Amino acid sequence: MMDFTVMFIVTTTLVLIFSPSAYSQYPPPPVLTPTPAPAPSPGFVNLTNLLTVAGPFGTFLSLLQSTKVIITLQNQANNTAQGLTLFVPKDSAFAALTNPSLQNLTQDQLKSVCLFHALSQFYSLASFDALSRKDPISTMAGGPYTLNFTYVMGTVSLSSGWTNTEVSSAVYSTNPVAIYQVDKLLLPEAIYGTNIPPPPPPAPTPYIAPTSDTVGGGNASSSTTSKPSASFRIVGLGSWSRIVLAVSGGIVLLL
């Protein structure tokens, strides 16, 4: 009897363990989906170092630093989702600047001139094709400080009223920062007014004396000048006729 009881307990236990109802008491383990890796953050772009080594931009960089605008641009470049587009004039652009100049501007006006060279968004060169159809474009100087763009066969041109120039090269263009070289300093109408002097007239074309196309050198020329005209021949014949008539009349009187 004892063996039967033990066998019954063991059999019942095994049935309970391996029965489907026993497994249904425990939910299946959850399926874990892999979490996608975060997108790599854009690298930090040091504008001061970049403008120092990238080209002849020392004068413009000094202006950015003296007005503290470099801090504003650096924050826009690395701490915003939009990024930055900056147009940097070469040192020769400042050397060629005579009238108007930057000498009589206040500190706030100098800041506006610096911010006038920046857009608060990253634009690749190809982006200016669509941007040119939205003129005028606001700059980081805000308000009336706007630029006009044209895009023709890959060439980007800028106009501020006082300044007309082109993007001559891409210094750096990796999202979120684009830096483009321009050959002139961008001067805003909001500071210098709209009384823009007309461009200087083009230089006169030098006079070139026409060359005589003669055949046979001086012989052809002398033959041309020595050949009497028809009117001269007619006048000459009339004079001889009068002489002959006068002599004939004298002979008749003598007879």
C-alpha positions as a Markdown table, in Angstrom:
| # | Residue | x | y | z |
|---|---|---|---|---|
| 1 | Met | 0.0 | 0.0 | 0.0 |
| 2 | Met | 2.8 | 2.4 | 0.8 |
| 3 | Asp | 4.5 | 1.8 | -2.5 |
| 4 | Phe | 1.3 | 2.5 | -4.3 |
| 5 | Thr | 0.9 | 5.8 | -2.5 |
| 6 | Val | 4.4 | 6.9 | -3.2 |
| 7 | Met | 4.0 | 6.0 | -6.9 |
| 8 | Phe | 0.7 | 7.9 | -7.1 |
| 9 | Ile | 2.3 | 11.0 | -5.7 |
| 10 | Val | 5.3 | 10.9 | -8.0 |
| 11 | Thr | 3.1 | 10.3 | -11.0 |
| 12 | Thr | 0.7 | 13.1 | -10.2 |
| 13 | Thr | 3.6 | 15.5 | -9.6 |
| 14 | Leu | 5.2 | 14.7 | -13.0 |
| 15 | Val | 1.8 | 15.1 | -14.7 |
| 16 | Leu | 1.3 | 18.5 | -13.2 |
| 17 | Ile | 4.9 | 19.6 | -14.0 |
| 18 | Phe | 4.8 | 18.6 | -17.7 |
| 19 | Ser | 1.1 | 19.4 | -18.4 |
| 20 | Pro | 0.4 | 22.5 | -20.7 |
| 21 | Ser | -1.6 | 24.1 | -18.0 |
| 22 | Ala | 1.4 | 24.3 | -15.8 |
| 23 | Tyr | 3.3 | 26.2 | -18.5 |
| 24 | Ser | 0.4 | 28.5 | -19.1 |
| 25 | Gln | 0.8 | 29.9 | -15.6 |
| 26 | Tyr | 4.0 | 31.7 | -16.6 |
| 27 | Pro | 4.0 | 34.4 | -19.4 |
| 28 | Pro | 6.6 | 34.0 | -22.2 |
| 29 | Pro | 9.7 | 36.1 | -21.8 |
| 30 | Pro | 9.4 | 39.5 | -23.5 |
| 31 | Val | 11.2 | 40.0 | -26.9 |
| 32 | Leu | 13.7 | 42.7 | -26.5 |
| 33 | Thr | 14.2 | 44.9 | -29.6 |
| 34 | Pro | 17.6 | 46.5 | -29.9 |
| 35 | Thr | 17.7 | 50.2 | -29.2 |
| 36 | Pro | 19.2 | 52.2 | -32.2 |
| 37 | Ala | 22.4 | 53.9 | -31.5 |
| 38 | Pro | 22.1 | 57.7 | -31.2 |
| 39 | Ala | 23.2 | 59.7 | -34.2 |
| 40 | Pro | 26.7 | 61.1 | -33.8 |
| 41 | Ser | 26.7 | 64.7 | -32.8 |
| 42 | Pro | 28.4 | 67.1 | -35.3 |
| 43 | Gly | 32.0 | 67.9 | -34.4 |
| 44 | Phe | 32.8 | 71.1 | -32.7 |
| 45 | Val | 34.1 | 73.8 | -35.2 |
| 46 | Asn | 36.4 | 76.3 | -33.8 |
| 47 | Leu | 35.8 | 79.4 | -35.9 |
| 48 | Thr | 38.9 | 81.3 | -34.7 |
| 49 | Asn | 41.3 | 78.4 | -35.5 |
| 50 | Leu | 39.6 | 77.8 | -38.8 |
| 51 | Leu | 39.8 | 81.5 | -40.0 |
| 52 | Thr | 43.4 | 81.7 | -38.8 |
| 53 | Val | 44.7 | 78.8 | -40.9 |
| 54 | Ala | 42.3 | 78.8 | -43.8 |
| 55 | Gly | 43.2 | 81.9 | -45.6 |
| 56 | Pro | 44.0 | 85.7 | -45.6 |
| 57 | Phe | 41.2 | 86.6 | -43.2 |
| 58 | Gly | 43.2 | 88.2 | -40.4 |
| 59 | Thr | 41.5 | 91.6 | -40.6 |
| 60 | Phe | 38.0 | 90.2 | -40.5 |
| 61 | Leu | 38.8 | 87.9 | -37.7 |
| 62 | Ser | 40.3 | 90.8 | -35.7 |
| 63 | Leu | 37.0 | 92.7 | -36.2 |
| 64 | Leu | 35.0 | 89.7 | -35.1 |
| 65 | Gln | 37.1 | 89.4 | -31.9 |
| 66 | Ser | 37.1 | 93.1 | -31.1 |
| 67 | Thr | 33.3 | 93.4 | -31.3 |
| 68 | Lys | 32.8 | 90.0 | -29.5 |
| 69 | Val | 30.7 | 88.9 | -32.5 |
| 70 | Ile | 32.9 | 85.8 | -32.7 |
| 71 | Ile | 31.2 | 84.5 | -29.5 |
| 72 | Thr | 27.7 | 84.9 | -31.1 |
| 73 | Leu | 28.8 | 83.1 | -34.2 |
| 74 | Gln | 30.5 | 80.3 | -32.3 |
| 75 | Asn | 27.3 | 79.7 | -30.3 |
| 76 | Gln | 25.2 | 79.7 | -33.5 |
| 77 | Ala | 27.6 | 77.2 | -35.1 |
| 78 | Asn | 27.7 | 74.6 | -32.3 |
| 79 | Asn | 24.7 | 75.1 | -30.1 |
| 80 | Thr | 21.8 | 75.4 | -32.5 |
| 81 | Ala | 20.1 | 73.0 | -34.8 |
| 82 | Gln | 20.1 | 75.4 | -37.7 |
| 83 | Gly | 23.9 | 76.0 | -37.9 |
| 84 | Leu | 25.7 | 78.9 | -39.5 |
| 85 | Thr | 26.7 | 80.3 | -42.9 |
| 86 | Leu | 29.4 | 82.9 | -42.9 |
| 87 | Phe | 30.8 | 85.1 | -45.7 |
| 88 | Val | 34.4 | 86.2 | -45.0 |
| 89 | Pro | 36.1 | 89.0 | -47.0 |
| 90 | Lys | 39.8 | 88.7 | -47.7 |
| 91 | Asp | 42.3 | 91.1 | -46.2 |
| 92 | Ser | 42.6 | 92.8 | -49.6 |
| 93 | Ala | 38.9 | 93.8 | -49.4 |
| 94 | Phe | 39.7 | 96.0 | -46.4 |
| 95 | Ala | 42.8 | 97.5 | -48.1 |
| 96 | Ala | 40.7 | 98.4 | -51.1 |
| 97 | Leu | 38.0 | 100.0 | -49.0 |
| 98 | Thr | 38.2 | 103.8 | -49.3 |
| 99 | Asn | 34.7 | 105.4 | -49.5 |
| 100 | Pro | 32.7 | 104.6 | -47.5 |
| 101 | Ser | 34.9 | 103.2 | -44.8 |
| 102 | Leu | 34.6 | 101.7 | -41.3 |
| 103 | Gln | 36.5 | 104.5 | -39.5 |
| 104 | Asn | 33.5 | 106.6 | -38.4 |
| 105 | Leu | 31.2 | 103.7 | -37.3 |
| 106 | Thr | 30.2 | 103.2 | -33.7 |
| 107 | Gln | 30.8 | 99.9 | -31.9 |
| 108 | Asp | 27.2 | 98.8 | -32.4 |
| 109 | Gln | 27.4 | 99.6 | -36.1 |
| 110 | Leu | 30.6 | 97.6 | -36.4 |
| 111 | Lys | 28.8 | 94.6 | -34.7 |
| 112 | Ser | 26.0 | 95.0 | -37.3 |
| 113 | Val | 28.5 | 95.0 | -40.1 |
| 114 | Cys | 30.0 | 91.7 | -38.8 |
| 115 | Leu | 26.6 | 90.1 | -38.3 |
| 116 | Phe | 25.6 | 91.3 | -41.8 |
| 117 | His | 28.1 | 88.7 | -43.1 |
| 118 | Ala | 26.3 | 85.7 | -41.4 |
| 119 | Leu | 23.1 | 83.7 | -42.0 |
| 120 | Ser | 21.6 | 81.8 | -39.1 |
| 121 | Gln | 21.4 | 78.5 | -41.0 |
| 122 | Phe | 23.7 | 76.2 | -42.8 |
| 123 | Tyr | 23.6 | 76.5 | -46.6 |
| 124 | Ser | 25.5 | 74.4 | -49.0 |
| 125 | Leu | 26.5 | 76.0 | -52.3 |
| 126 | Ala | 23.7 | 74.1 | -54.1 |
| 127 | Ser | 21.2 | 75.6 | -51.6 |
| 128 | Phe | 21.7 | 79.1 | -53.0 |
| 129 | Asp | 19.8 | 78.1 | -56.1 |
| 130 | Ala | 16.5 | 77.9 | -54.1 |
| 131 | Leu | 17.6 | 80.7 | -51.8 |
| 132 | Ser | 18.0 | 83.2 | -54.6 |
| 133 | Arg | 14.3 | 82.9 | -55.4 |
| 134 | Lys | 13.4 | 84.1 | -51.9 |
| 135 | Asp | 15.1 | 87.5 | -51.9 |
| 136 | Pro | 15.7 | 89.4 | -49.8 |
| 137 | Ile | 17.3 | 87.2 | -47.2 |
| 138 | Ser | 17.6 | 88.2 | -43.5 |
| 139 | Thr | 21.1 | 88.1 | -42.0 |
| 140 | Met | 22.0 | 87.7 | -38.3 |
| 141 | Ala | 22.1 | 91.5 | -38.0 |
| 142 | Gly | 18.3 | 91.4 | -38.2 |
| 143 | Gly | 15.8 | 94.0 | -39.3 |
| 144 | Pro | 16.6 | 95.8 | -42.5 |
| 145 | Tyr | 20.0 | 94.1 | -42.8 |
| 146 | Thr | 19.2 | 91.9 | -45.8 |
| 147 | Leu | 21.1 | 90.4 | -48.7 |
| 148 | Asn | 20.1 | 89.5 | -52.3 |
| 149 | Phe | 21.5 | 86.4 | -53.9 |
| 150 | Thr | 21.7 | 85.2 | -57.5 |
| 151 | Tyr | 22.7 | 81.7 | -58.6 |
| 152 | Val | 23.9 | 81.2 | -62.2 |
| 153 | Met | 25.6 | 78.0 | -63.4 |
| 154 | Gly | 27.0 | 77.3 | -59.9 |
| 155 | Thr | 28.2 | 80.9 | -59.3 |
| 156 | Val | 26.7 | 82.6 | -56.2 |
| 157 | Ser | 26.6 | 86.4 | -56.3 |
| 158 | Leu | 25.7 | 88.7 | -53.4 |
| 159 | Ser | 24.3 | 92.2 | -53.4 |
| 160 | Ser | 23.9 | 94.5 | -50.5 |
| 161 | Gly | 23.2 | 97.7 | -52.4 |
| 162 | Trp | 26.6 | 99.1 | -51.8 |
| 163 | Thr | 28.5 | 95.9 | -52.5 |
| 164 | Asn | 28.2 | 93.5 | -55.4 |
| 165 | Thr | 30.5 | 90.5 | -55.1 |
| 166 | Glu | 30.7 | 86.7 | -55.7 |
| 167 | Val | 31.6 | 83.7 | -53.6 |
| 168 | Ser | 35.1 | 83.0 | -54.9 |
| 169 | Ser | 35.7 | 79.7 | -52.9 |
| 170 | Ala | 34.3 | 77.5 | -50.2 |
| 171 | Val | 36.6 | 77.7 | -47.2 |
| 172 | Tyr | 34.6 | 75.1 | -45.1 |
| 173 | Ser | 31.3 | 73.5 | -45.8 |
| 174 | Thr | 30.3 | 70.6 | -43.5 |
| 175 | Asn | 27.0 | 70.7 | -41.7 |
| 176 | Pro | 26.4 | 72.7 | -39.4 |
| 177 | Val | 29.0 | 75.3 | -40.6 |
| 178 | Ala | 29.6 | 76.8 | -44.0 |
| 179 | Ile | 32.2 | 79.5 | -44.6 |
| 180 | Tyr | 32.6 | 81.1 | -48.0 |
| 181 | Gln | 35.2 | 83.6 | -49.2 |
| 182 | Val | 34.1 | 86.8 | -50.8 |
| 183 | Asp | 36.3 | 89.4 | -52.5 |
| 184 | Lys | 34.6 | 92.5 | -51.0 |
| 185 | Leu | 33.3 | 93.7 | -47.6 |
| 186 | Leu | 29.5 | 93.7 | -47.5 |
| 187 | Leu | 28.3 | 97.2 | -46.6 |
| 188 | Pro | 24.6 | 97.5 | -45.5 |
| 189 | Glu | 22.2 | 100.2 | -46.7 |
| 190 | Ala | 20.9 | 100.3 | -43.1 |
| 191 | Ile | 24.1 | 102.0 | -42.1 |
| 192 | Tyr | 25.3 | 103.8 | -45.2 |
| 193 | Gly | 21.9 | 104.8 | -46.6 |
| 194 | Thr | 20.4 | 104.3 | -50.0 |
| 195 | Asn | 22.2 | 107.2 | -51.8 |
| 196 | Ile | 24.6 | 104.9 | -53.6 |
| 197 | Pro | 26.9 | 106.6 | -56.0 |
| 198 | Pro | 26.9 | 105.2 | -59.6 |
| 199 | Pro | 29.7 | 102.9 | -60.5 |
| 200 | Pro | 32.6 | 104.6 | -62.3 |
| 201 | Pro | 32.4 | 104.7 | -66.1 |
| 202 | Pro | 34.4 | 102.1 | -68.0 |
| 203 | Ala | 37.9 | 103.2 | -69.1 |
| 204 | Pro | 37.9 | 104.7 | -72.6 |
| 205 | Thr | 39.1 | 102.5 | -75.4 |
| 206 | Pro | 42.5 | 103.6 | -76.6 |
| 207 | Tyr | 42.6 | 105.2 | -80.1 |
| 208 | Ile | 44.3 | 103.1 | -82.7 |
| 209 | Ala | 45.2 | 104.9 | -86.0 |
| 210 | Pro | 44.0 | 103.1 | -89.1 |
| 211 | Thr | 46.6 | 101.6 | -91.3 |
| 212 | Ser | 46.6 | 102.2 | -95.1 |
| 213 | Asp | 46.2 | 99.0 | -97.1 |
| 214 | Thr | 48.2 | 99.9 | -100.2 |
| 215 | Val | 49.3 | 97.4 | -102.9 |
| 216 | Gly | 52.8 | 97.6 | -104.3 |
| 217 | Gly | 54.1 | 100.1 | -101.6 |
| 218 | Gly | 54.6 | 103.7 | -102.6 |
| 219 | Asn | 54.1 | 103.1 | -106.4 |
| 220 | Ala | 50.4 | 102.5 | -106.1 |
| 221 | Ser | 50.1 | 105.6 | -103.9 |
| 222 | Ser | 52.0 | 107.8 | -106.2 |
| 223 | Ser | 50.1 | 106.6 | -109.2 |
| 224 | Thr | 46.9 | 107.2 | -107.5 |
| 225 | Thr | 47.8 | 110.8 | -106.5 |
| 226 | Ser | 49.3 | 111.7 | -109.8 |
| 227 | Lys | 46.4 | 110.6 | -111.9 |
| 228 | Pro | 44.4 | 113.6 | -112.9 |
| 229 | Ser | 40.7 | 113.7 | -112.4 |
| 230 | Ala | 38.2 | 114.1 | -115.2 |
| 231 | Ser | 37.3 | 117.6 | -114.1 |
| 232 | Phe | 40.9 | 118.7 | -114.3 |
| 233 | Arg | 41.2 | 117.3 | -117.9 |
| 234 | Ile | 38.0 | 119.3 | -118.9 |
| 235 | Val | 39.4 | 122.5 | -117.4 |
| 236 | Gly | 42.7 | 121.9 | -119.1 |
| 237 | Leu | 41.1 | 121.5 | -122.6 |
| 238 | Gly | 39.0 | 124.7 | -122.1 |
| 239 | Ser | 42.1 | 126.8 | -121.5 |
| 240 | Trp | 43.9 | 125.5 | -124.7 |
| 241 | Ser | 40.8 | 126.2 | -126.7 |
| 242 | Arg | 40.8 | 129.9 | -125.6 |
| 243 | Ile | 44.5 | 130.2 | -126.4 |
| 244 | Val | 44.0 | 128.8 | -129.9 |
| 245 | Leu | 41.1 | 131.1 | -130.6 |
| 246 | Ala | 43.1 | 134.1 | -129.4 |
| 247 | Val | 46.1 | 133.3 | -131.6 |
| 248 | Ser | 43.8 | 132.7 | -134.6 |
| 249 | Gly | 42.1 | 136.1 | -134.1 |
| 250 | Gly | 45.4 | 137.9 | -134.0 |
| 251 | Ile | 46.5 | 136.4 | -137.3 |
| 252 | Val | 43.2 | 137.5 | -138.9 |
| 253 | Leu | 43.8 | 141.1 | -137.8 |
| 254 | Leu | 47.3 | 141.1 | -139.2 |
| 255 | Leu | 46.1 | 140.0 | -142.6 |
